[in-house]
Amino acid sequence: MPQMSPMLWVPITMFVQVSFLSFVFIIYFYGYVSMFDQQSASVSVIKSVMSW
């Protein structure tokens, strides 16, 4: 089914890009929070990410 592949690739690539951007944002946010040594805030961020 070659006709289906372009329709399938668009949401797949969008999902990969969104997940990668959110992953990078979480890493930057985690580093930003850990600079202040607020472990409770970083733990809550990790828990909220895990709940997704």
Buried (B, 14 or more C-beta within 10 A) or exposed (E): EEEEEEEEEEEEEEEEEEEEEEEEEBEEBBEEBEEEEEEEBBEEBEEEEEEE
